[in-house]
Structures are given as structure tokens and as C-alpha cells.
């Protein structure tokens, strides 16, 4: 079986085993898309897989639709009001108040108050029909196009399958223009703040429909990474995501860096660095055979990588080399965010915790 992002495997298996529902009363089930996230005093200790900044605020997302926010660099957390209880995977705020979160069941949520309350903009019940309508319109003007015929068939299958369409990352370049990516080459773009979404499955160099795990900018470039060494770079002129070959054919889970230095990271400690906008890549030796699952960049330009077990590695030379930071309290990590000049907040299967950053 193709390896996928370690911290998503259990959640994906759970979602497939009991699709879209959760027990409420014995004998009754309610669709998680119609069931708000439950308030919990232990939400900050539950599994959390996405973490970002909304201005000075930190926002985390995770299992059961839990979204939490902190205004004191992660020392204390409050739970947000969320209209779904689907597992959430990623979150991004292009401005201090406007933010988006995505996850299982094709969920896309929006907040306009810095993460305190959320509304649903999209879910998996709409994804298939949106794709089908879009590609049927394209096919009507080009009826002999075999690629479009295949897209229509694929969209029809997704309509029949229902809502189980996980989105795995989200990134907005402004409060209007953004992208969401997910399993099996799912990718959509909005130009109006999420009110409407356009499928871009025909605009990726991903003929095998590999999972798309992460989408992030580095400098003026925008990259997507996924399974089997997949790295895509946005060509803004054409609107296409073109393949950028790397020397590695295992899964990449994330992208980080700064202008002039792009890093992609993934399975078994594999990290590759490019200083020419993704044209050429060289391996960064970490000396750590564990998957890298999270990253962040400090205000002074240090690049931080975190392993699946919680090892923290810091680079002061634009990602050319890394030094492991002492950390005896190891725990599984899915996301990381620099909170202050001297602290790092980590999210994972044991919730949220702070670490000093040397």
C-alpha cells in the first residue's frame, strides 16, 4: 500500500470504516457534516493536526471539528464554535481576521473573526456535483476531448461515492484568492473568498492522481507536494501546476523555506533543498531516519523542522544544515508554529504543547 502522511492514516481509516456519521443516541446517527463540534474541556489535549497564525493569535484544528485559539503564545487555549464535527487537517489565515480550515468529508470552513466562529463554505456532498457541472460544460464545447471525457466520468463517480473526499491542505494568497488540495489529486481554486470553487484537476502534472499533501508559497513561488516524490510548481501565466523532478520517489509531506531557499520534506527524514526556485534539488542530511511532518520559520529567518516523534531541528544557514535541539519530552507531532522568539508550539496526537526554542 502506498505510504501516506502518518498522522492522517488512522483518521482516514476511521472515516472509511464509519462514513460520515457518529453516534448520538443509541440507535441514532447524525451526519458529522450536520453535527457541530462538541465543546470539551480537554480539547487542547485531543489530537490536533493543523496550526497557524492569525496575526498574533495562534489557531489549531483537529479531530472531531475541534478548533482552538490562543492569544498568549499558546499558554492558554479557547475552543471555537464550529458547525461540523468532521476531522479537520489544516488551517490558514492570509489576514489576521480572515481564515480557512479544511478536512475530511470535503469540509471547507471560513472564519472572519480571527478564528472564534466558523461557517461552512463547502463539503463533500457538493464537491462531486461541482466537478461534474464544470467538466460537463467543458466537454460540451470539446466533445471529442478524451481527457475531458475521463474527467466527467471521474466526477460522476465522485457524485455516486458521496461525501468522503478529504482535503489535506489550504492556502490563500489574499482574502479572496485561495487553493485547497487533497487526496487523489483533488485541487480547487477560489477567486471570491470561497463563495465559489473551480476544480483544477486538469491543471496538474499528476496523471496517476497521487495524493496532494501540502500547498505553500516560498518567496514568489507556490509549490504542492505529494506521494511518490511529487513536487508541483505553479506557473502563474498558464495557471498550471507543473511537475518539478526531485531525486526522491517517496512521499513529501510539506514545504518550507524563505526567498532563495526552498525545502521539501517527508518520509524517513528525507529533505531536499533548492536555491533556484525548484529547478535543481540537493539532499539535506539530517542524520535522523524519521519522517519530517512539520515546519516553521522564525522571525529572524531560522528554519525549523520537526519529526513525527517530536525531534526539533533548527537551521541558521537557510536550510543547508540542521542541528537537533535537546528535547526529552518527545511526542508525536503533526504541525508546528513559532509562537515567540523563544518558543515553539507543537500540535499532535497528545494535543498542544510549548517548547523553548534555542
C-alpha positions in Angstrom: 0.0 0.0 0.0 1.3 3.5 -0.8 2.5 5.2 2.3 0.5 8.3 3.3 1.1 11.0 5.8 1.5 9.2 9.0 -0.8 11.2 11.2 -3.6 11.0 8.7 -3.6 7.2 8.3 -5.6 6.4 11.4 -8.1 9.2 10.8 -8.6 8.1 7.2 -9.1 4.5 8.2 -11.6 5.6 10.9 -13.6 7.8 8.4 -13.8 4.9 5.9 -14.9 2.4 8.5 -17.8 4.5 9.7 -18.5 7.0 7.0 -19.9 10.5 7.8 -21.7 9.6 11.0 -21.2 9.5 14.7 -23.5 8.0 17.4 -25.7 10.5 19.3 -28.2 8.3 21.0 -28.4 4.5 20.9 -29.8 3.5 17.6 -29.5 7.0 16.1 -26.7 8.5 13.9 -26.2 12.1 12.8 -24.0 13.1 9.8 -20.9 14.8 11.1 -21.4 17.4 8.4 -24.7 18.3 10.2 -23.4 18.0 13.8 -21.5 20.8 15.5 -18.2 20.1 17.2 -18.7 19.2 20.8 -17.4 21.5 23.5 -14.7 19.8 25.6 -12.6 20.9 28.5 -9.9 18.6 27.1 -10.0 19.8 23.5 -6.4 21.2 23.8 -5.2 17.7 24.8 -7.0 15.9 21.9 -5.5 15.1 18.5 -4.7 18.3 16.6 -3.2 18.3 13.2 -3.1 21.9 11.9 -1.6 25.0 13.4 -1.2 28.6 12.1 -1.0 32.2 13.0 -3.9 34.7 12.6 -2.0 37.9 13.3 -0.6 37.5 16.8 -3.2 34.8 17.5 -2.5 31.0 17.2 -5.2 28.8 15.7 -5.2 25.0 15.8 -7.5 22.4 14.2 -8.0 18.7 14.7 -10.3 15.7 15.3 -14.0 16.0 15.8 -14.1 19.5 14.3 -12.1 21.0 17.2 -10.7 24.4 16.6 -8.9 26.3 19.3 -7.2 29.7 19.5 -4.7 31.3 21.8 -3.8 34.9 22.4 -0.9 34.3 24.8 1.6 32.4 22.5 0.0 29.0 23.3 -0.1 29.1 27.1 -3.9 29.0 27.2 -6.5 27.9 24.6 -10.2 28.6 24.0 -12.4 26.5 21.8 -14.1 28.0 18.8 -17.7 27.5 17.6 -17.6 25.1 14.7 -20.7 23.8 12.7 -19.3 20.4 11.8 -17.6 17.5 13.7 -15.6 16.2 10.8 -11.9 15.7 11.4 -10.0 18.9 10.4 -6.5 18.7 9.0 -5.2 22.1 8.0 -5.8 25.8 8.6 -4.5 29.1 7.1 -5.1 32.8 7.7 -4.0 35.2 4.9 -5.0 38.1 7.2 -5.4 38.4 10.9 -9.2 38.0 10.7 -9.9 36.0 7.6 -9.1 32.3 7.7 -10.0 28.9 6.3 -9.8 25.3 7.6 -10.2 22.1 5.7 -10.5 18.4 6.4 -12.3 15.1 5.9 -15.7 14.8 4.2 -14.6 17.6 1.8 -15.1 20.2 4.5 -14.0 23.9 3.9 -14.7 26.3 6.8 -14.3 30.0 6.9 -13.8 32.5 9.8 -14.0 36.3 9.6 -13.3 36.9 13.3 -9.8 35.6 13.7 -11.0 32.0 14.4 -13.6 32.4 17.1 -16.5 31.3 15.0 -16.7 29.4 11.7 -19.1 28.8 8.9 -19.2 26.0 6.3 -18.4 27.1 2.7 -18.1 23.6 1.1 -18.4 19.9 1.9 -18.0 16.6 0.2 -21.6 16.4 -0.8 -21.0 19.4 -3.1 -17.6 18.5 -4.4 -18.7 15.9 -6.9 -21.5 17.9 -8.3 -19.3 21.0 -8.7 -16.7 18.9 -10.6 -19.4 17.2 -12.8 -21.0 20.5 -13.8 -17.7 22.2 -14.5 -16.3 19.3 -16.7 -19.6 18.7 -18.4 -19.6 22.4 -19.5 -16.0 22.0 -20.8 -16.9 18.8 -22.6 -19.9 20.4 -24.3 -17.6 22.7 -26.2 -15.0 20.0 -26.9 -17.0 16.7 -27.2 -14.1 14.7 -28.7 -11.6 15.5 -25.9 -10.8 12.2 -24.3 -9.2 13.8 -21.3 -12.4 15.8 -20.6 -14.5 12.6 -21.1 -12.4 11.0 -18.4 -12.9 14.0 -16.1 -16.6 13.8 -16.5 -16.6 10.0 -15.7 -14.4 10.7 -12.7 -16.8 13.4 -11.4 -19.8 11.1 -11.9 -18.0 8.5 -9.8 -17.4 11.1 -7.1 -21.0 12.1 -7.0 -22.0 8.5 -6.6 -19.5 7.9 -3.8 -20.8 10.7 -1.6 -19.0 13.0 0.8 -15.9 11.1 1.7 -13.4 13.4 -0.1 -10.6 14.6 2.3 -8.9 17.9 1.8 -5.5 17.9 3.3 -4.2 21.5 3.0 -5.4 25.1 2.3 -3.5 28.2 1.4 -4.9 31.7 0.5 -2.7 34.3 -1.1 -5.3 37.0 -0.2 -8.7 37.2 1.4 -10.2 36.4 -2.0 -7.8 34.0 -3.9 -7.0 30.6 -2.4 -6.5 26.9 -3.1 -7.4 23.7 -1.4 -5.8 20.3 -2.1 -6.4 16.7 -1.1 -6.5 13.0 -1.7 -6.4 11.6 -5.3 -5.3 14.9 -6.9 -8.2 17.0 -5.5 -7.5 20.6 -6.1 -9.8 23.7 -6.2 -9.3 27.4 -6.5 -11.5 30.3 -5.4 -11.3 33.9 -6.6 -14.1 35.2 -4.4 -13.2 34.2 -0.8 -14.6 30.7 -1.0 -18.1 31.6 -2.2 -17.4 29.6 -5.4 -14.8 27.0 -6.2 -13.3 25.9 -9.5 -11.8 22.4 -9.9 -8.2 22.4 -11.3 -7.7 18.6 -11.6 -6.9 19.1 -15.3 -4.2 21.7 -14.5 -1.8 19.5 -12.5 1.0 17.3 -13.9 -0.3 14.4 -11.8 -1.6 11.7 -14.2 -1.7 9.0 -11.5 -3.9 11.1 -9.3 -1.5 10.9 -6.4 -2.5 12.4 -3.1 -1.6 16.1 -2.7 -0.5 16.6 0.9 0.7 20.2 1.2 0.5 23.6 -0.7 2.6 26.5 0.3 4.5 29.5 -1.1 8.2 30.2 -0.7 9.1 33.6 -1.9 7.2 34.3 -5.1 6.8 30.6 -5.9 3.9 28.3 -5.0 4.6 24.5 -4.5 2.5 21.4 -4.0 4.0 18.2 -2.7 2.5 14.7 -2.5 3.1 11.0 -3.0 5.9 9.3 -4.8 8.2 12.3 -4.9 5.6 14.5 -6.4 6.5 18.2 -6.4 4.5 20.7 -8.5 5.2 24.4 -9.0 2.6 26.9 -10.1 3.1 28.6 -13.4 1.1 31.8 -12.9 0.9 32.6 -16.6 -0.9 29.4 -17.5 -2.4 28.6 -14.1 -1.0 25.1 -14.3 1.0 23.2 -11.6 3.9 21.7 -13.5 6.0 18.8 -12.2 9.4 19.6 -10.8 11.5 16.4 -10.7 13.4 15.5 -7.5 15.9 12.7 -6.8 13.4 11.1 -4.3 10.4 8.9 -5.1 8.9 8.7 -1.6 6.2 10.9 -0.1 6.7 14.5 0.7 4.6 15.9 3.5 5.4 19.6 3.5 7.2 22.7 2.1 9.0 25.4 3.9 11.8 27.9 3.4 12.5 31.6 2.6 13.3 33.6 -0.5 16.2 31.9 -2.2 15.9 28.5 -0.4 13.0 26.1 -0.8 12.8 22.8 1.2 10.5 19.9 0.8 10.4 17.2 3.4 8.8 13.8 4.0 9.3 10.1 4.8 12.3 8.7 6.6 14.0 12.1 7.2 14.2 12.9 3.5 14.7 16.7 3.0 15.6 18.3 -0.3 16.7 21.9 -0.9 16.5 24.1 -3.9 18.2 27.5 -4.3 16.9 28.1 -7.9 13.1 28.0 -7.5 12.8 24.3 -7.8 14.9 23.6 -10.9 17.5 21.6 -9.0 17.4 19.8 -5.7 20.0 18.6 -3.3 19.6 16.3 -0.3 19.9 17.8 3.2 21.4 15.2 5.5 19.7 15.3 8.9 21.1 12.1 10.4 17.6 11.2 11.6 15.7 8.4 9.8 12.3 9.5 11.0 9.6 11.2 8.8 9.6 15.0 9.0 6.0 16.1 9.5 6.1 19.8 10.5 8.0 23.1 9.9 8.1 26.7 10.8 10.3 29.8 10.2 11.3 32.2 12.9 11.1 35.9 12.6 14.9 36.1 12.3 14.9 33.6 9.4 15.8 30.3 11.1 14.1 27.3 9.5 12.6 24.7 11.9 11.8 21.1 11.1 10.0 18.7 13.4 10.0 14.9 13.1 7.0 12.6 13.6 8.3 11.8 17.1 8.8 15.4 18.1 12.5 16.0 17.4 13.2 19.6 16.7 15.9 20.6 14.2 16.9 24.2 13.5 18.9 25.7 10.6 20.7 29.0 10.7 22.1 28.7 7.2 18.9 28.8 5.1 18.3 25.1 5.3 21.7 23.9 4.2 22.3 22.1 7.5 20.3 21.4 10.7 21.2 21.0 14.3 18.9 18.9 16.6 17.7 20.7 19.7 17.7 18.9 23.0 14.1 17.6 23.8 13.5 14.9 26.2 9.7 15.2 26.2 9.2 13.6 22.7 5.6 13.1 21.5 4.0 12.6 18.0 3.8 15.9 16.1 1.7 16.9 13.1 2.2 20.7 13.0 4.5 23.4 14.4 4.4 27.1 14.7 6.8 29.6 16.1 4.9 31.4 18.8 7.5 33.9 20.1 11.2 34.5 19.5 11.9 31.9 22.2 9.1 29.3 21.9 7.6 26.8 19.6 4.1 25.4 19.8 3.6 21.8 18.6 0.4 20.0 17.7 -0.1 16.3 17.5 -1.8 13.2 19.0 -1.3 14.5 22.5 -2.7 17.9 21.8 -0.9 21.2 22.1 2.3 21.9 23.9 5.1 24.5 24.1 8.8 24.0 23.8 11.6 26.5 24.3 13.4 27.3 21.0 17.1 27.8 21.3 
